[in-house]
């Protein structure tokens, strides 16, 4: 059966399984470590691996054709699980979320003790905005496998945020009371700050925001947005934030710009100079500092600063780097796009 099935996958002259897999994986060495070892002596193993490689190359139709065919075969339980799980994942990657959901639900029906079906289904619900269902299935996944506990915690926090946005602070509080993260996370403090502000407890909301900013300076913009939504972010407030969280580009620039609007350029220049010395690679700090230097007549100093900055740019490249898998990106997110680990993206400057 397998030989006949394989011969239909391509119109070209039939190749060996090993040869076809080798050809399809050219220039995709990054995928090899993510795929189980190919065993040509085990046709099902080889076909599943082939389906995964086709998926990674974006050839979803061929991948689905293989997996749908295997689904109808009499297979050992372990291989049957892999077929159904990967069928759901390929449908998801191809954008057919309803079919992905069907495949995973069918997998749960056949293998109710397999945690990954619940986990992958929960991820689909989460990405679709169905947070309540995502939490429900993640809880079932955690009952079977504790390693999904962090994902469950973060999804509950997103659900709490959803409830806050829709005026259901009672439900948000109910969720938060049951969350006890083993380690403090910026997202936890963000939700707590937003929740306290939403129910009128301004002092507690501000305190949680400060705790979150001290814990993770890279998330300061998110916390400032919460504060600005509920109270005035004036000079006194900005100075207090800087005093309690240390000077950083976000709060420093806000304070400098506020002072400039008040005509207090000398004070603003002092702050920008300190920022420039502390964060020489930050382009926004550099631009603001150079502009104010130019406007205040310090033209020679502007030229000197530009020359130093150009040398720095040639020597270093700034990006976010995942501490878990090494993935680099210029866009920050709470979760690494490659390994899906939470809060592992860190600012990275390496000599090139």
C-alpha positions as CSV (number, residue, x, y, z in Angstrom):
1,X,0.0,0.0,0.0
2,X,2.7,2.5,1.0
3,X,4.8,1.9,-2.2
4,X,1.7,2.6,-4.3
5,X,0.8,5.6,-2.2
6,X,4.2,7.1,-2.5
7,X,4.4,6.7,-6.3
8,X,1.4,9.1,-6.6
9,X,3.0,12.0,-4.7
10,X,5.0,13.2,-7.7
11,X,4.7,13.1,-11.5
12,X,8.4,12.7,-11.8
13,X,10.3,9.4,-12.0
14,X,9.9,7.6,-8.7
15,X,12.8,8.2,-6.3
16,X,13.8,6.4,-3.1
17,X,12.4,7.8,0.1
18,X,15.9,8.7,1.3
19,X,16.6,10.6,-2.0
20,X,13.3,12.5,-2.0
21,X,13.7,13.6,1.6
22,X,17.3,14.7,1.0
23,X,16.2,16.7,-2.1
24,X,13.3,18.4,-0.3
25,X,15.4,19.4,2.7
26,X,18.1,21.2,0.7
27,X,19.0,24.6,2.3
28,X,16.6,23.8,5.2
29,X,19.2,22.4,7.7
30,X,17.6,24.5,10.4
31,X,14.6,22.2,10.3
32,X,16.4,18.9,10.6
33,X,16.8,19.2,14.4
34,X,13.1,19.8,14.8
35,X,12.1,16.6,12.9
36,X,12.3,13.1,14.1
37,X,15.0,10.8,12.6
38,X,13.9,9.3,9.3
39,X,13.7,5.6,9.3
40,X,13.3,4.3,5.7
41,X,12.7,0.8,7.0
42,X,9.5,2.2,8.7
43,X,7.3,3.6,5.9
44,X,4.9,5.4,8.2
45,X,7.8,7.1,10.0
46,X,9.2,8.2,6.6
47,X,5.9,9.5,5.3
48,X,5.2,11.5,8.5
49,X,8.6,13.0,8.2
50,X,8.0,13.8,4.6
51,X,4.7,15.4,5.5
52,X,6.5,17.6,8.0
53,X,9.2,18.7,5.6
54,X,6.5,19.5,3.0
55,X,4.7,21.6,5.6
56,X,7.9,23.5,6.4
57,X,8.4,24.3,2.7
58,X,4.8,25.6,2.5
59,X,3.5,22.7,0.4
60,X,0.5,22.2,2.5
61,X,-1.6,20.3,0.0
62,X,1.0,17.6,-0.5
63,X,1.5,17.3,3.3
64,X,-2.2,17.1,4.0
65,X,-2.7,14.5,1.2
66,X,-0.1,12.2,2.9
67,X,-1.5,12.6,6.4
68,X,-5.2,12.2,5.3
69,X,-4.2,9.0,3.6
70,X,-2.3,7.7,6.6
71,X,-5.3,8.6,8.9
72,X,-7.4,5.9,7.1
73,X,-4.7,3.2,7.5
74,X,-4.5,0.7,10.4
75,X,-1.6,2.0,12.4
76,X,-0.1,1.3,15.8
77,X,-1.3,3.8,18.5
78,X,1.9,5.8,18.7
79,X,2.0,6.5,14.9
80,X,-1.8,7.1,14.8
81,X,-1.3,9.9,17.4
82,X,1.4,11.5,15.4
83,X,-0.7,11.4,12.3
84,X,-3.7,13.1,13.9
85,X,-1.5,15.7,15.8
86,X,0.4,16.7,12.7
87,X,-2.8,16.7,10.6
88,X,-4.1,19.4,13.0
89,X,-0.8,21.3,12.9
90,X,-0.7,21.3,9.1
91,X,-4.3,22.4,8.7
92,X,-3.5,25.2,11.2
93,X,-0.4,26.3,9.2
94,X,-2.4,26.3,6.0
95,X,-5.1,28.6,7.6
96,X,-7.8,26.0,7.8
97,X,-8.5,26.5,11.5
98,X,-11.9,24.7,11.4
99,X,-10.3,21.6,9.9
100,X,-7.4,21.8,12.4
101,X,-9.9,22.0,15.2
102,X,-11.8,18.9,13.9
103,X,-8.6,16.9,13.6
104,X,-7.5,17.7,17.1
105,X,-10.9,17.1,18.6
106,X,-10.9,13.7,16.8
107,X,-7.5,13.1,18.3
108,X,-8.8,13.9,21.8
109,X,-11.7,11.5,21.3
110,X,-9.3,8.7,20.2
111,X,-6.5,9.5,22.7
112,X,-8.1,11.3,25.7
113,X,-4.9,10.9,27.7
114,X,-2.6,12.7,25.2
115,X,-1.9,16.2,26.5
116,X,-0.6,17.7,23.2
117,X,-4.0,17.5,21.5
118,X,-5.5,19.7,24.3
119,X,-2.5,22.0,24.2
120,X,-2.5,22.6,20.4
121,X,-6.3,23.0,20.4
122,X,-5.9,25.6,23.1
123,X,-3.4,27.5,21.1
124,X,-5.8,27.7,18.2
125,X,-8.5,29.0,20.4
126,X,-6.2,31.5,21.9
127,X,-5.0,32.9,18.6
128,X,-8.7,33.1,17.5
129,X,-9.6,35.2,20.6
130,X,-11.5,32.3,22.2
131,X,-9.7,32.7,25.5
132,X,-12.2,31.0,27.7
133,X,-12.1,27.8,25.6
134,X,-8.3,28.1,25.5
135,X,-8.1,28.2,29.3
136,X,-10.4,25.2,29.5
137,X,-8.3,23.0,27.3
138,X,-5.0,24.2,28.7
139,X,-6.3,23.2,32.2
140,X,-6.9,19.7,30.8
141,X,-3.5,19.7,29.2
142,X,-1.9,20.7,32.5
143,X,-3.7,17.9,34.3
144,X,-1.9,15.5,32.0
145,X,1.4,17.3,31.7
146,X,2.7,19.9,34.1
147,X,5.0,21.5,31.5
148,X,2.1,23.5,30.1
149,X,1.5,25.3,33.4
150,X,3.3,28.5,32.3
151,X,1.2,28.7,29.1
152,X,-1.9,28.3,31.2
153,X,-0.9,31.1,33.5
154,X,-0.2,33.5,30.7
155,X,-3.4,32.6,28.9
156,X,-5.4,33.2,32.1
157,X,-3.7,36.7,32.3
158,X,-4.8,37.4,28.8
159,X,-8.3,36.3,29.6
160,X,-8.2,38.6,32.7
161,X,-7.1,41.5,30.5
162,X,-10.0,40.7,28.1
163,X,-12.5,40.9,31.0
164,X,-11.0,44.2,32.2
165,X,-11.4,45.7,28.7
166,X,-15.0,44.6,28.7
167,X,-15.8,46.0,32.2
168,X,-15.9,42.5,33.9
169,X,-13.5,43.3,36.6
170,X,-15.3,40.9,38.9
171,X,-14.3,38.0,36.6
172,X,-10.8,39.4,36.2
173,X,-10.3,39.4,40.0
174,X,-11.6,35.9,40.2
175,X,-8.9,34.7,37.8
176,X,-6.1,36.7,39.4
177,X,-6.8,35.4,42.9
178,X,-6.2,31.9,41.6
179,X,-2.9,32.7,39.8
180,X,0.3,32.1,41.8
181,X,3.2,32.3,39.4
182,X,6.3,30.7,40.7
183,X,8.3,33.7,39.6
184,X,7.0,37.3,39.2
185,X,6.4,38.2,35.5
186,X,5.9,41.7,33.9
187,X,2.6,40.5,32.4
188,X,1.3,39.6,35.8
189,X,2.1,43.1,37.2
190,X,0.7,44.7,34.0
191,X,-2.6,43.0,34.5
192,X,-2.7,43.8,38.2
193,X,-1.9,47.4,37.6
194,X,-4.6,47.7,35.0
195,X,-7.1,45.9,37.2
196,X,-6.5,48.2,40.2
197,X,-6.7,51.3,38.1
198,X,-9.9,50.1,36.5
199,X,-11.6,49.7,39.9
200,X,-10.4,53.1,41.1
201,X,-7.5,52.0,43.3
202,X,-5.0,54.4,41.8
203,X,-2.3,54.0,44.4
204,X,-2.2,50.2,44.1
205,X,-2.3,50.4,40.3
206,X,0.6,52.8,40.3
207,X,2.6,50.6,42.7
208,X,2.1,47.5,40.6
209,X,3.2,49.5,37.5
210,X,6.4,50.5,39.3
211,X,7.1,46.9,40.3
212,X,6.6,45.8,36.8
213,X,8.9,48.5,35.4
214,X,11.6,47.7,37.9
215,X,11.3,44.0,37.0
216,X,11.5,44.5,33.3
217,X,12.6,47.9,31.9
218,X,11.9,46.7,28.3
219,X,8.2,46.7,29.1
220,X,8.1,50.2,30.5
221,X,6.0,51.6,27.5
222,X,3.2,49.1,28.3
223,X,3.1,50.3,32.0
224,X,3.3,54.0,31.0
225,X,0.3,53.5,28.7
226,X,-1.7,52.1,31.7
227,X,-0.7,55.0,33.9
228,X,-1.5,57.6,31.2
229,X,-4.9,56.1,30.7
230,X,-6.0,56.7,34.3
231,X,-3.9,59.7,35.5
232,X,-1.9,62.6,34.2
233,X,1.7,61.7,33.4
234,X,3.1,65.1,34.4
235,X,6.6,66.2,35.4
236,X,6.2,65.3,39.0
237,X,5.0,61.8,38.1
238,X,7.8,61.3,35.5
239,X,10.4,62.3,38.0
240,X,9.0,60.0,40.6
241,X,9.0,57.1,38.1
242,X,12.6,57.8,37.1
243,X,13.6,58.0,40.7
244,X,12.1,54.6,41.5
245,X,13.0,52.8,38.3
246,X,16.2,54.5,37.2
247,X,16.7,56.6,34.1
248,X,15.8,54.9,30.8
249,X,15.2,56.1,27.3
250,X,11.4,56.0,27.5
251,X,10.8,57.9,30.7
252,X,13.9,60.1,30.1
253,X,12.8,61.2,26.6
254,X,9.2,61.9,27.9
255,X,10.6,64.1,30.6
256,X,13.0,65.9,28.3
257,X,10.3,66.6,25.7
258,X,8.0,67.9,28.5
259,X,10.7,70.3,29.7
260,X,11.3,71.5,26.1
261,X,7.6,72.3,25.7
262,X,7.9,74.4,28.9
263,X,10.9,76.3,27.5
264,X,13.4,74.7,29.9
265,X,15.9,73.6,27.3
266,X,18.9,73.6,29.6
267,X,17.3,71.1,32.0
268,X,16.2,69.0,29.0
269,X,19.7,69.0,27.5
270,X,21.2,67.8,30.8
271,X,18.8,64.8,30.8
272,X,19.4,64.0,27.1
273,X,23.2,64.2,27.7
274,X,22.9,61.7,30.6
275,X,20.7,59.4,28.4
276,X,23.2,59.6,25.5
277,X,26.1,58.6,27.8
278,X,24.1,55.8,29.3
279,X,22.5,54.5,26.1
280,X,24.8,55.5,23.2
281,X,23.2,53.1,20.7
282,X,19.6,54.3,21.2
283,X,18.7,56.1,17.9
284,X,15.8,58.1,19.4
285,X,17.9,59.3,22.3
286,X,20.7,60.2,19.8
287,X,18.3,62.1,17.5
288,X,16.7,64.1,20.3
289,X,20.1,65.0,21.8
290,X,21.6,66.1,18.5
291,X,18.5,68.1,17.6
292,X,18.6,70.0,20.9
293,X,22.4,70.6,20.6
294,X,21.9,72.0,17.1
295,X,19.0,74.2,18.2
296,X,21.0,75.6,21.1
297,X,23.9,76.5,18.8
298,X,26.3,73.7,19.7
299,X,27.1,72.7,16.1
300,X,30.6,71.5,16.6
301,X,29.5,69.1,19.3
302,X,26.8,67.8,16.9
303,X,29.4,66.8,14.3
304,X,31.6,65.0,16.9
305,X,28.6,63.1,18.2
306,X,27.6,62.0,14.7
307,X,31.1,60.7,14.0
308,X,31.2,58.7,17.2
309,X,27.7,57.3,16.5
310,X,28.7,56.2,13.0
311,X,31.7,54.3,14.3
312,X,29.5,52.6,16.9
313,X,27.0,51.5,14.3
314,X,29.7,49.9,12.2
315,X,31.0,48.0,15.1
316,X,27.7,46.8,16.6
317,X,24.3,45.5,15.5
318,X,21.4,45.8,17.9
319,X,18.6,43.3,17.9
320,X,16.4,41.2,20.2
321,X,17.8,37.8,20.9
322,X,16.0,34.8,22.5
323,X,17.9,33.5,25.5
324,X,16.4,30.1,24.9
325,X,16.9,29.3,21.2
326,X,19.1,32.2,19.9
327,X,16.4,33.5,17.5
328,X,17.0,37.2,16.6
329,X,14.5,39.8,15.6
330,X,14.0,43.5,15.5
331,X,10.5,43.3,16.9
332,X,9.8,42.7,20.5
333,X,7.1,40.4,21.7
334,X,6.2,38.6,25.0
335,X,6.9,35.3,23.4
336,X,9.6,34.0,21.1
337,X,8.2,33.4,17.6
338,X,10.5,30.4,17.1
339,X,10.5,28.4,20.3
340,X,7.3,29.8,21.9
341,X,9.0,30.4,25.2
342,X,7.7,33.3,27.3
343,X,9.7,36.5,28.0
344,X,13.0,35.3,26.6
345,X,13.6,38.1,24.1
346,X,16.4,40.3,25.4
347,X,18.2,43.3,23.8
348,X,21.4,42.0,22.2
349,X,24.5,43.9,21.0
350,X,27.2,41.8,19.4
351,X,30.4,42.7,17.7
352,X,30.0,41.7,14.1
